[in-house]
């Protein structure tokens, strides 16, 4: 994932910051508790494609 892209991407729902989870290949929105997948190097920023994070899921710091 290109670091420059991470600087400009925001959550499509709340417009908040996203964190990159390299191991899971996801962009995490802590505010909305959503994980957006990255497929073939392309972030999929659709809400219906995002995975909901439950209370037990560790979000990268």
C-alpha positions, 0 to 999 in steps of 0.5 A: 500500500502506497504511503502517499495514498494512505495520507489522502484516504479517509473513511467514506462514512465519517471522513475520519482517518484510516489505519492500515492493517498490513497483516489483514490487508485492510484499512481500519476506521476505528470510529465506525468499527469497519475494516475496508479490504484491499484487493490486488493493492486497491482499497475497496471503500464501499460500506457494503464491502467492509467488515464490521469489527466486533468488540473483541477485534484488535485494531492496530495501534 
